[in-house]
Amino acid sequence: MPSNESKQHSSLAFQGEPLTIPLAHLPLSAIRYGHDDKPIILACHGWLDNLQSFVPLAEAFLQSELALHFQLITFDWPGHGLSAHRQGCYPLHWVDYLYDLDAVVNYFIPDPNQKIILLGHSLGGIVASAYNASFPERVAQLILIEALSPLFEDANLNSARLKRCFKQHRGLFNKPESNKPRGYASVDVVVKARQQLTGMDEKWCRLISSRNLVFIDGLYYWRSDPRLKLDSAYRMTFAQVDALMNQSETQTLLVLGHAGFKQLKLAKQQASIWFKRLQLAEIDGDHHLHMSNAGELINLIRAFILK
């Protein structure tokens, strides 16, 4: 049960403050929950989601003891939600997001001797884990939700991936007429399509989709960067990922869903090798358990951070 003090703080101060993060290479849209003089928990969302995916967790955060000690900042990755798209027509790569995260961390905490708590779901967790591996001196604690490490594949697949990536991008940018954005008469149509694709509950699909849409001349259009749905040009091999992730000393909480991605459950042993101070938990929920089971998740996070 939240204390009376935490309820009072929630009702008076923690309503969510829209922010713009003016990075040197592009601006990002963000929301702060809590007082700006508190230590930061920085939440990084997943692929094709946006910061709205953290609304259930933010609501649970505001009613928890954590809200007395920390602020929660959520942001839209480039090409997602209300954030700007990356310039040009180049393929996207996960390292782009690593650079974004480094810029965001240094924007909020420019002192290189200070640390931040990173929380990431799916793509956001992949990027957060790689950032921790590269800059452990900047990460106080790491919370991974249905995520572990950068994706990897056999080096023999490099050529096929490059060909597939370039062909997809030629198709997107060299045939503009055939790739005109499709408009939708209602949000319901979009929500139903995302629900069929992901299997998520309708209310969560609606919550995320509402921030990824723009209304123009009576129709709804996706505002997301279309390159997000195309293959990247390159993936590291397991040997490269293993060398990057080698034996982190950061206190790390890895949370998996009972109905989450099976490959993550199979990687538990590898996780214990990469993270020497690992706490592993499995709770009810699917890949988006931070939406469907935010209450249990925030209790895990509270116990982990405040222990």
LUMZAMAR-196541 format. One record per residue (C-alpha): x, y negated, z; residue in one letter. Coordinates in nm, 4 decimals, decimal comma, m for minus. Example, Ala and Ser with C-alpha at 12.3 -4.5 7.8 and 13.67 -1.06 7.14 Angstrom:
BEGIN
[[1,2300; 0,4500; 0,7800]; "A"]
[[1,3670; 0,1060; 0,7140]; "S"]
END
This chain:
BEGIN
[[0,0000; 0,0000; 0,0000]; "M"]
[[0,1359; m0,3462; m0,0841]; "P"]
[[0,1826; m0,5749; 0,2120]; "S"]
[[m0,0291; m0,8870; 0,2620]; "N"]
[[0,2834; m1,0887; 0,1917]; "E"]
[[0,3413; m0,9182; m0,1411]; "S"]
[[m0,0252; m0,9663; m0,2375]; "K"]
[[0,0045; m1,3362; m0,1579]; "Q"]
[[0,3205; m1,3703; m0,3653]; "H"]
[[0,1492; m1,1857; m0,6494]; "S"]
[[m0,1572; m1,4080; m0,6530]; "S"]
[[0,0312; m1,7352; m0,6198]; "L"]
[[0,3557; m1,7051; m0,8106]; "A"]
[[0,3799; m1,3958; m1,0266]; "F"]
[[0,1451; m1,4577; m1,3161]; "Q"]
[[0,3993; m1,4174; m1,5932]; "G"]
[[0,5875; m1,7136; m1,7411]; "E"]
[[0,6416; m1,7216; m2,1201]; "P"]
[[1,0036; m1,7875; m2,2143]; "L"]
[[1,2105; m1,8424; m2,5256]; "T"]
[[1,5642; m1,7033; m2,5170]; "I"]
[[1,7623; m1,9265; m2,7577]; "P"]
[[2,0400; m1,6926; m2,8611]; "L"]
[[2,3033; m1,8217; m3,1010]; "A"]
[[2,1949; m1,5836; m3,3786]; "H"]
[[1,8145; m1,5955; m3,3301]; "L"]
[[1,5476; m1,6794; m3,0688]; "P"]
[[1,3705; m1,4098; m2,8689]; "L"]
[[1,0332; m1,4262; m2,6980]; "S"]
[[1,0153; m1,3191; m2,3338]; "A"]
[[0,8033; m1,3222; m2,0186]; "I"]
[[0,9234; m1,3614; m1,6626]; "R"]
[[0,7347; m1,2074; m1,3694]; "Y"]
[[0,8454; m1,3494; m1,0371]; "G"]
[[1,0579; m1,6340; m0,9035]; "H"]
[[1,3494; m1,7461; m1,1188]; "D"]
[[1,5867; m1,7584; m0,8206]; "D"]
[[1,5668; m1,3821; m0,7615]; "K"]
[[1,8017; m1,1163; m0,9056]; "P"]
[[1,6909; m0,9933; m1,2467]; "I"]
[[1,5508; m0,6607; m1,3588]; "I"]
[[1,5733; m0,6827; m1,7388]; "L"]
[[1,3271; m0,4577; m1,9242]; "A"]
[[1,4018; m0,3429; m2,2805]; "C"]
[[1,1110; m0,1962; m2,4792]; "H"]
[[1,0991; 0,0807; m2,7368]; "G"]
[[1,0984; 0,1002; m3,1157]; "W"]
[[0,7912; m0,0599; m3,2798]; "L"]
[[0,6588; m0,1588; m2,9347]; "D"]
[[0,6960; m0,5026; m2,7762]; "N"]
[[0,7095; m0,6543; m2,4296]; "L"]
[[0,3355; m0,5870; m2,3870]; "Q"]
[[0,4266; m0,2228; m2,3297]; "S"]
[[0,5598; m0,3332; m1,9903]; "F"]
[[0,2388; m0,5074; m1,8791]; "V"]
[[0,1140; m0,2098; m1,6714]; "P"]
[[0,4555; m0,1786; m1,5074]; "L"]
[[0,4708; m0,5556; m1,4481]; "A"]
[[0,1309; m0,5443; m1,2777]; "E"]
[[0,2535; m0,2617; m1,0537]; "A"]
[[0,5756; m0,4540; m0,9897]; "F"]
[[0,3815; m0,7601; m0,8760]; "L"]
[[0,1962; m0,5534; m0,6166]; "Q"]
[[0,5094; m0,3859; m0,4853]; "S"]
[[0,7817; m0,4780; m0,2413]; "E"]
[[1,0153; m0,5277; m0,5365]; "L"]
[[0,8420; m0,8561; m0,6216]; "A"]
[[0,9686; m1,0036; m0,2946]; "L"]
[[1,3304; m0,9396; m0,3895]; "H"]
[[1,3519; m0,9432; m0,7712]; "F"]
[[1,2174; m1,1000; m1,0869]; "Q"]
[[1,1214; m0,8855; m1,3857]; "L"]
[[1,2025; m1,0214; m1,7310]; "I"]
[[1,0646; m0,8520; m2,0404]; "T"]
[[1,1501; m0,9564; m2,3965]; "F"]
[[1,0718; m0,8711; m2,7579]; "D"]
[[1,3555; m0,7265; m2,9617]; "W"]
[[1,4229; m0,9006; m3,2964]; "P"]
[[1,1566; m0,8102; m3,5503]; "G"]
[[0,9137; m0,7051; m3,2761]; "H"]
[[0,6299; m0,8947; m3,1113]; "G"]
[[0,6790; m1,2707; m3,1244]; "L"]
[[1,0571; m1,2677; m3,1681]; "S"]
[[1,2289; m1,3804; m3,4868]; "A"]
[[1,3331; m1,1319; m3,7555]; "H"]
[[1,6968; m1,0754; m3,8387]; "R"]
[[1,7952; m1,2817; m4,1403]; "Q"]
[[1,8772; m1,1302; m4,4760]; "G"]
[[1,7857; m0,8013; m4,6404]; "C"]
[[2,0465; m0,5800; m4,4771]; "Y"]
[[1,9575; m0,2457; m4,3147]; "P"]
[[1,9129; m0,2489; m3,9383]; "L"]
[[2,1358; m0,0548; m3,7012]; "H"]
[[2,1118; 0,0268; m3,3332]; "W"]
[[2,4363; m0,1611; m3,2655]; "V"]
[[2,2506; m0,4793; m3,3636]; "D"]
[[2,0385; m0,4318; m3,0523]; "Y"]
[[2,3484; m0,3745; m2,8400]; "L"]
[[2,4755; m0,7143; m2,9519]; "Y"]
[[2,1343; m0,8673; m2,8735]; "D"]
[[2,1366; m0,7200; m2,5240]; "L"]
[[2,4871; m0,8466; m2,4557]; "D"]
[[2,3741; m1,1947; m2,5615]; "A"]
[[2,0602; m1,1773; m2,3447]; "V"]
[[2,2539; m1,0610; m2,0390]; "V"]
[[2,5083; m1,3394; m2,0820]; "N"]
[[2,2318; m1,5956; m2,1362]; "Y"]
[[2,0642; m1,5167; m1,8052]; "F"]
[[2,3836; m1,4318; m1,6133]; "I"]
[[2,6788; m1,6170; m1,7679]; "P"]
[[2,9069; m1,5394; m1,4726]; "D"]
[[3,1045; m1,2287; m1,5821]; "P"]
[[3,1446; m1,1282; m1,2183]; "N"]
[[2,7698; m1,0916; m1,1624]; "Q"]
[[2,5601; m0,7875; m1,2445]; "K"]
[[2,2083; m0,7164; m1,3658]; "I"]
[[1,9645; m0,4251; m1,3308]; "I"]
[[1,8775; m0,2796; m1,6707]; "L"]
[[1,5549; m0,0916; m1,7390]; "L"]
[[1,4909; 0,0592; m2,0792]; "G"]
[[1,2265; 0,2714; m2,2483]; "H"]
[[1,3047; 0,4800; m2,5591]; "S"]
[[1,5067; 0,2553; m2,7943]; "L"]
[[1,5462; 0,0087; m2,5078]; "G"]
[[1,6898; 0,2851; m2,2911]; "G"]
[[1,9248; 0,3974; m2,5670]; "I"]
[[2,0606; 0,0447; m2,5968]; "V"]
[[2,0761; m0,0067; m2,2191]; "A"]
[[2,2695; 0,3176; m2,1677]; "S"]
[[2,5185; 0,2228; m2,4392]; "A"]
[[2,5561; m0,1259; m2,2892]; "Y"]
[[2,6254; 0,0285; m1,9503]; "N"]
[[2,8853; 0,2562; m2,1087]; "A"]
[[3,0541; m0,0401; m2,2756]; "S"]
[[3,0166; m0,3026; m2,0002]; "F"]
[[2,9715; m0,1146; m1,6710]; "P"]
[[3,1021; m0,4161; m1,4801]; "E"]
[[2,7826; m0,6047; m1,5758]; "R"]
[[2,5304; m0,3369; m1,4733]; "V"]
[[2,4294; m0,3009; m1,1083]; "A"]
[[2,1828; m0,0160; m1,1668]; "Q"]
[[2,0407; 0,1555; m1,4743]; "L"]
[[1,6848; 0,2848; m1,5178]; "I"]
[[1,6131; 0,4990; m1,8245]; "L"]
[[1,2556; 0,5931; m1,9191]; "I"]
[[1,2322; 0,8708; m2,1774]; "E"]
[[1,5758; 0,7807; m2,3128]; "A"]
[[1,9340; 0,8907; m2,2681]; "L"]
[[2,1968; 0,7939; m2,5268]; "S"]
[[2,2439; 0,6694; m2,8838]; "P"]
[[2,1098; 0,9119; m3,1425]; "L"]
[[2,3646; 1,1296; m3,3177]; "F"]
[[2,3844; 1,3704; m3,6091]; "E"]
[[2,6347; 1,5866; m3,7943]; "D"]
[[2,8890; 1,3954; m4,0014]; "A"]
[[2,7942; 1,6061; m4,3054]; "N"]
[[2,4641; 1,4144; m4,3184]; "L"]
[[2,6327; 1,0756; m4,3684]; "N"]
[[2,6078; 1,0720; m4,7472]; "S"]
[[2,2430; 1,1753; m4,7569]; "A"]
[[2,1557; 0,9146; m4,4930]; "R"]
[[2,3290; 0,6354; m4,6856]; "L"]
[[2,1517; 0,7268; m5,0088]; "K"]
[[1,8136; 0,7502; m4,8361]; "R"]
[[1,8651; 0,4205; m4,6542]; "C"]
[[1,9685; 0,2245; m4,9626]; "F"]
[[1,6889; 0,3728; m5,1743]; "K"]
[[1,4297; 0,2736; m4,9143]; "Q"]
[[1,5634; m0,0813; m4,8935]; "H"]
[[1,5740; m0,1176; m5,2727]; "R"]
[[1,2132; m0,0113; m5,2775]; "G"]
[[1,1216; m0,2680; m5,0134]; "L"]
[[1,3037; m0,5700; m5,1534]; "F"]
[[1,3235; m0,5094; m5,5298]; "N"]
[[0,9503; m0,4489; m5,5783]; "K"]
[[0,7872; m0,7297; m5,3816]; "P"]
[[0,4505; m0,7050; m5,5554]; "E"]
[[0,4007; m0,3377; m5,4724]; "S"]
[[0,5100; m0,4045; m5,1155]; "N"]
[[0,2776; m0,6920; m5,0388]; "K"]
[[0,1633; m0,6744; m4,6743]; "P"]
[[m0,1679; m0,5012; m4,6218]; "R"]
[[m0,4345; m0,6981; m4,4406]; "G"]
[[m0,6891; m0,5454; m4,2023]; "Y"]
[[m1,0398; m0,6694; m4,1387]; "A"]
[[m1,0281; m0,5902; m3,7674]; "S"]
[[m0,7887; m0,5033; m3,4899]; "V"]
[[m0,9858; m0,1821; m3,4363]; "D"]
[[m0,8616; m0,0391; m3,7663]; "V"]
[[m0,5007; m0,1038; m3,6683]; "V"]
[[m0,5473; 0,0361; m3,3191]; "V"]
[[m0,7042; 0,3554; m3,4529]; "K"]
[[m0,4182; 0,4054; m3,6992]; "A"]
[[m0,1560; 0,3640; m3,4251]; "R"]
[[m0,3512; 0,5978; m3,1985]; "Q"]
[[m0,3553; 0,8674; m3,4664]; "Q"]
[[0,0171; 0,8205; m3,5288]; "L"]
[[0,1340; 0,8200; m3,1651]; "T"]
[[m0,1383; 1,0031; m2,9708]; "G"]
[[m0,1458; 0,7186; m2,7172]; "M"]
[[m0,4626; 0,6101; m2,5386]; "D"]
[[m0,6666; 0,3505; m2,7240]; "E"]
[[m0,6188; 0,0817; m2,4566]; "K"]
[[m0,2392; 0,1112; m2,4727]; "W"]
[[m0,2400; 0,1001; m2,8534]; "C"]
[[m0,4557; m0,2119; m2,8389]; "R"]
[[m0,2304; m0,3760; m2,5801]; "L"]
[[0,0829; m0,3270; m2,7913]; "I"]
[[m0,0781; m0,3918; m3,1307]; "S"]
[[m0,2279; m0,7243; m3,0250]; "S"]
[[0,1212; m0,8768; m3,0009]; "R"]
[[0,2458; m0,7204; m3,3251]; "N"]
[[m0,0326; m0,8720; m3,5374]; "L"]
[[m0,0909; m1,2131; m3,6936]; "V"]
[[m0,4303; m1,3414; m3,8187]; "F"]
[[m0,4188; m1,5127; m4,1606]; "I"]
[[m0,7161; m1,6114; m4,3771]; "D"]
[[m0,9570; m1,3713; m4,2098]; "G"]
[[m0,7287; m1,0682; m4,2052]; "L"]
[[m0,4842; m0,9162; m3,9569]; "Y"]
[[m0,1294; m0,8443; m4,0732]; "Y"]
[[0,1632; m0,6717; m3,9060]; "W"]
[[0,4180; m0,9308; m3,8025]; "R"]
[[0,6838; m0,6640; m3,7328]; "S"]
[[0,9948; m0,6501; m3,9517]; "D"]
[[0,9189; m0,3866; m4,2219]; "P"]
[[1,2830; m0,2714; m4,2090]; "R"]
[[1,2086; m0,1157; m3,8697]; "L"]
[[1,0377; 0,1734; m4,0465]; "K"]
[[1,3311; 0,2423; m4,2792]; "L"]
[[1,6284; 0,4676; m4,2126]; "D"]
[[1,9464; 0,3144; m4,0762]; "S"]
[[2,2622; 0,3497; m4,2821]; "A"]
[[2,4669; 0,5342; m4,0237]; "Y"]
[[2,4508; 0,7443; m3,7069]; "R"]
[[2,7379; 0,8434; m3,4830]; "M"]
[[2,8381; 1,2045; m3,4335]; "T"]
[[2,7985; 1,3766; m3,0979]; "F"]
[[3,1745; 1,3492; m3,0411]; "A"]
[[3,1538; 0,9715; m3,0813]; "Q"]
[[2,8522; 0,9400; m2,8510]; "V"]
[[3,0168; 1,1688; m2,5967]; "D"]
[[3,3315; 0,9545; m2,5970]; "A"]
[[3,1229; 0,6398; m2,5485]; "L"]
[[2,9043; 0,7780; m2,2715]; "M"]
[[3,1824; 0,9503; m2,0797]; "N"]
[[3,1233; 0,9664; m1,7020]; "Q"]
[[2,9420; 0,6501; m1,6003]; "S"]
[[2,9769; 0,5507; m1,2348]; "E"]
[[2,6638; 0,3335; m1,2420]; "T"]
[[2,3744; 0,4387; m1,0215]; "Q"]
[[2,1258; 0,5699; m1,2771]; "T"]
[[1,7611; 0,6759; m1,2605]; "L"]
[[1,6377; 0,8895; m1,5508]; "L"]
[[1,2598; 0,9345; m1,5636]; "V"]
[[1,1006; 1,1853; m1,8013]; "L"]
[[0,7341; 1,2607; m1,8649]; "G"]
[[0,5880; 1,6084; m1,8249]; "H"]
[[0,4476; 1,5632; m2,1753]; "A"]
[[0,7391; 1,3542; m2,3013]; "G"]
[[0,9977; 1,4284; m2,5682]; "F"]
[[1,1165; 1,7896; m2,5396]; "K"]
[[1,4679; 1,7141; m2,6609]; "Q"]
[[1,5233; 1,4917; m2,3570]; "L"]
[[1,4329; 1,7745; m2,1203]; "K"]
[[1,6856; 1,9922; m2,3004]; "L"]
[[1,9517; 1,7257; m2,2427]; "A"]
[[1,9310; 1,7209; m1,8608]; "K"]
[[2,2627; 1,9011; m1,8186]; "Q"]
[[2,4322; 1,6611; m2,0582]; "Q"]
[[2,2827; 1,3676; m1,8662]; "A"]
[[2,4414; 1,4942; m1,5451]; "S"]
[[2,7782; 1,4985; m1,7214]; "I"]
[[2,7467; 1,1478; m1,8631]; "W"]
[[2,6104; 0,9910; m1,5434]; "F"]
[[2,8012; 1,0904; m1,2300]; "K"]
[[2,5528; 0,9128; m1,0000]; "R"]
[[2,2318; 1,0343; m1,1605]; "L"]
[[1,8872; 1,0634; m1,0061]; "Q"]
[[1,6519; 1,2613; m1,2300]; "L"]
[[1,2728; 1,2551; m1,1953]; "A"]
[[0,9929; 1,4070; m1,4010]; "E"]
[[0,6412; 1,2696; m1,3546]; "I"]
[[0,2986; 1,2907; m1,5187]; "D"]
[[0,2795; 1,1178; m1,8529]; "G"]
[[0,3979; 1,1293; m2,2118]; "D"]
[[0,6646; 0,9278; m2,3901]; "H"]
[[0,4884; 0,6073; m2,2783]; "H"]
[[0,4593; 0,7097; m1,9134]; "L"]
[[0,5519; 0,3550; m1,8068]; "H"]
[[0,2077; 0,2548; m1,9330]; "M"]
[[m0,0068; 0,5513; m1,8329]; "S"]
[[0,1610; 0,6162; m1,4974]; "N"]
[[0,2998; 0,2776; m1,3966]; "A"]
[[0,2057; 0,3195; m1,0312]; "G"]
[[0,4112; 0,6337; m0,9735]; "E"]
[[0,6947; 0,4961; m1,1816]; "L"]
[[0,7185; 0,1705; m0,9853]; "I"]
[[0,7325; 0,3704; m0,6619]; "N"]
[[1,0287; 0,5651; m0,8016]; "L"]
[[1,1970; 0,2446; m0,9138]; "I"]
[[1,1337; 0,0733; m0,5791]; "R"]
[[1,2857; 0,3636; m0,3858]; "A"]
[[1,5799; 0,3807; m0,6261]; "F"]
[[1,6658; 0,0107; m0,6181]; "I"]
[[1,6022; m0,0542; m0,2487]; "L"]
[[1,7595; 0,2643; m0,1115]; "K"]
END
